[in-house]
Structures are given as C-alpha cells and as structure tokens.
Amino acid sequence: MCIGCYREAYEIASWGTHFTARERSWALYDATDRVPQTTTSSTTFGTTDDDDDDDDDPKFVFGGSITREELLRQARAWESMQ
C-alpha cells in the first residue's frame, strides 16, 4: 500500500493502462477505507520516545499525502466521467 495515496500496488500498476473511470473511482473509494482514523494531513519527522521504556511508540509518523476528503472528491470526479 502506498503511504501517500493509500492505494494498493495492483491499483497503482493498473491505473494508467487498465482501469476505466469507474474502476478508478472504486479504487479511490476503497483507498478511503485505508486512511487511518487518527491521520491528519501533517507529517511528523523525528518524534522520539524520551522515556526509554522500549514500548511501541513510533519514531517516525507519516500522516499520508492525501486526506480522506480529497480521496472522496477525486472518486466522485472519476465517477462523474463514466
């Protein structure tokens, strides 16, 4: 899965040559389900775990390059081209 657009590898590979407008719309609607609920559109680099207790706190957090709302906007745009 792409961490920027939340599409899966086969969706990205098929996008330019095999997908119809309808399939592109479906792929984008599917991608909205992959956007983490806690994700914002910002990126945080170098977050650190200062308490050194070896828990699962992330050292790097990436919120993705696209928001759920933008994926929905694009999905509707492709849907209108059918």
Backbone bond lengths (Angstrom), bond angles and torsions (degrees), N, CA, C in turn:
res aa  C-N    CA-C-N  psi(-1)  N-CA   C-N-CA  omega(-1)  CA-C   N-CA-C  phi
1 M - - - 1.444 - - 1.526 108.59 -
2 C 1.294 116.37 137.62 1.459 122.00 177.42 1.530 108.95 -76.30
3 I 1.326 116.94 130.34 1.464 119.60 -179.71 1.522 112.19 -80.51
4 G 1.320 117.28 -4.84 1.452 120.40 178.13 1.516 113.26 -95.50
5 C 1.354 116.10 -39.94 1.470 119.87 -175.34 1.521 113.02 -118.79
6 Y 1.334 117.00 -7.27 1.464 123.63 177.40 1.529 114.30 66.84
7 R 1.343 116.97 14.39 1.460 118.70 173.66 1.518 109.06 -86.68
8 E 1.325 116.23 154.19 1.459 121.49 178.06 1.527 109.46 -84.48
9 A 1.317 115.61 162.19 1.465 121.74 -174.58 1.531 112.05 -56.31
10 Y 1.325 117.99 -43.49 1.468 118.83 -178.28 1.523 111.27 -67.49
11 E 1.339 117.65 -30.34 1.469 120.54 177.10 1.524 110.44 -68.49
12 I 1.318 116.21 -41.96 1.462 120.57 178.69 1.524 110.41 -65.82
13 A 1.337 116.95 -44.01 1.461 121.27 -178.67 1.525 111.93 -65.27
14 S 1.316 117.88 -33.57 1.463 122.03 -176.54 1.523 113.42 -89.92
15 W 1.300 116.91 -11.43 1.464 121.75 -171.53 1.526 112.98 -54.97
16 G 1.302 117.63 -53.34 1.460 120.71 -171.92 1.513 115.86 -80.61
17 T 1.310 117.52 -22.96 1.457 119.00 -172.87 1.522 115.19 -117.50
18 H 1.325 117.57 -28.46 1.467 118.85 -172.61 1.528 114.81 -116.09
19 F 1.298 118.20 -24.22 1.466 119.83 -174.21 1.526 112.05 -82.63
20 T 1.311 114.70 136.85 1.464 121.11 170.75 1.529 107.64 -82.94
21 A 1.315 116.63 174.04 1.461 120.55 177.23 1.527 110.50 -59.04
22 R 1.317 116.31 -40.36 1.467 120.82 179.30 1.531 110.66 -62.66
23 E 1.326 117.14 -45.40 1.467 120.65 179.94 1.531 111.30 -65.72
24 R 1.321 117.80 -35.58 1.460 120.76 175.98 1.524 110.18 -63.94
25 S 1.311 115.95 -42.20 1.455 120.31 177.30 1.522 110.56 -60.77
26 W 1.317 116.85 -46.77 1.472 120.89 179.13 1.525 111.32 -60.27
27 A 1.345 116.67 -42.49 1.467 120.49 179.95 1.533 110.52 -61.10
28 L 1.319 116.71 -40.92 1.465 119.68 179.81 1.523 111.40 -70.09
29 Y 1.334 117.01 -39.12 1.472 118.87 174.99 1.532 110.08 -61.77
30 D 1.326 116.97 -41.82 1.470 120.26 177.24 1.526 111.06 -62.22
31 A 1.311 116.88 -39.85 1.465 121.00 -179.05 1.529 111.85 -62.79
32 T 1.323 117.29 -30.01 1.474 119.14 179.24 1.522 111.17 -62.25
33 D 1.334 116.45 -29.75 1.468 119.88 177.90 1.522 112.31 -71.85
34 R 1.329 117.24 -16.98 1.464 121.17 -178.56 1.523 113.26 -92.96
35 V 1.330 116.94 -8.92 1.467 120.07 179.02 1.526 107.63 -72.23
36 P 1.329 117.38 122.64 1.469 119.26 179.48 1.525 111.49 -59.93
37 Q 1.310 116.73 140.51 1.462 121.12 -177.96 1.520 112.96 -62.66
38 T 1.323 117.16 -29.27 1.459 120.71 -178.26 1.513 112.89 -91.13
39 T 1.324 117.65 3.88 1.448 121.64 -176.18 1.515 111.15 -76.35
40 T 1.315 114.64 136.95 1.456 121.34 168.37 1.509 106.53 -111.71
41 S 1.303 117.36 176.64 1.452 119.06 -179.32 1.523 112.05 -83.38
42 S 1.305 118.07 3.59 1.460 120.31 -178.67 1.520 111.32 -94.00
43 T 1.292 115.07 159.79 1.456 122.73 178.87 1.522 108.38 -117.00
44 T 1.310 116.79 136.16 1.454 121.28 177.56 1.512 108.50 -119.56
45 F 1.298 116.64 120.92 1.458 121.64 177.87 1.514 108.81 -106.50
46 G 1.326 116.30 145.30 1.447 121.27 170.28 1.508 115.32 71.09
47 T 1.323 119.51 25.65 1.450 119.07 173.79 1.508 107.51 -66.99
48 T 1.295 116.12 140.74 1.460 118.99 -175.79 1.504 111.18 -125.28
49 D 1.284 113.97 158.69 1.452 122.73 177.46 1.525 106.30 -103.12
50 D 1.322 117.25 98.32 1.460 121.52 -173.33 1.514 114.64 -77.88
51 D 1.335 117.83 -15.24 1.465 118.00 -175.15 1.535 113.34 -90.03
52 D 1.332 118.14 -2.04 1.468 123.22 174.38 1.523 114.77 50.01
53 D 1.331 118.01 35.87 1.465 119.25 179.86 1.527 112.64 -98.19
54 D 1.330 117.68 11.91 1.466 123.65 175.49 1.522 114.32 56.13
55 D 1.332 116.63 34.97 1.464 118.34 174.70 1.521 109.53 -86.15
56 D 1.303 117.41 -169.86 1.451 121.51 -173.06 1.520 113.88 -93.74
57 D 1.317 118.99 25.46 1.455 120.97 177.35 1.524 109.12 -63.84
58 P 1.338 117.65 136.14 1.459 119.50 -177.97 1.525 111.62 -71.56
59 K 1.311 115.23 146.41 1.457 121.43 173.73 1.523 109.56 -94.84
60 F 1.313 116.61 -17.40 1.449 122.82 -178.40 1.522 107.46 -143.04
61 V 1.295 116.91 125.77 1.465 121.28 -179.96 1.516 107.93 -122.90
62 F 1.325 116.68 126.00 1.456 121.63 178.23 1.508 108.24 -122.80
63 G 1.307 116.53 122.33 1.449 121.73 -176.70 1.504 114.74 -87.73
64 G 1.323 118.14 5.17 1.456 120.11 -178.13 1.517 110.90 86.67
65 S 1.288 115.34 160.40 1.461 120.25 -178.70 1.515 112.52 -94.30
66 I 1.306 117.12 -11.76 1.457 120.36 -175.07 1.526 109.20 -132.60
67 T 1.292 115.43 145.54 1.467 119.75 178.81 1.527 109.97 -91.06
68 R 1.297 115.36 162.58 1.469 120.99 177.06 1.528 110.13 -60.13
69 E 1.318 116.24 -39.93 1.468 120.96 -179.22 1.530 111.43 -63.18
70 E 1.332 116.84 -38.96 1.462 120.00 178.31 1.521 110.98 -69.24
71 L 1.315 117.90 -39.07 1.469 120.20 175.36 1.528 110.46 -59.59
72 L 1.323 116.51 -43.11 1.468 120.12 178.64 1.527 111.39 -64.44
73 R 1.333 116.97 -40.42 1.466 120.44 178.77 1.525 109.92 -61.16
74 Q 1.335 116.47 -45.25 1.461 120.52 179.98 1.525 111.58 -67.18
75 A 1.316 117.51 -38.92 1.470 120.72 178.30 1.520 110.43 -61.39
76 R 1.320 116.77 -43.12 1.477 120.28 178.71 1.525 111.01 -65.60
77 A 1.333 117.22 -35.87 1.464 120.50 179.02 1.535 110.52 -65.16
78 W 1.349 117.30 -44.91 1.459 120.10 177.29 1.518 110.79 -65.19
79 E 1.326 116.31 -36.49 1.470 121.48 -179.88 1.545 110.04 -62.24
80 S 1.310 116.29 -36.86 1.467 119.91 -178.51 1.525 112.78 -71.95
81 M 1.354 117.21 -14.89 1.458 121.80 179.69 1.515 113.22 -87.35
82 Q 1.301 118.40 0.57 1.472 122.19 -176.07 1.500 110.15 -73.33
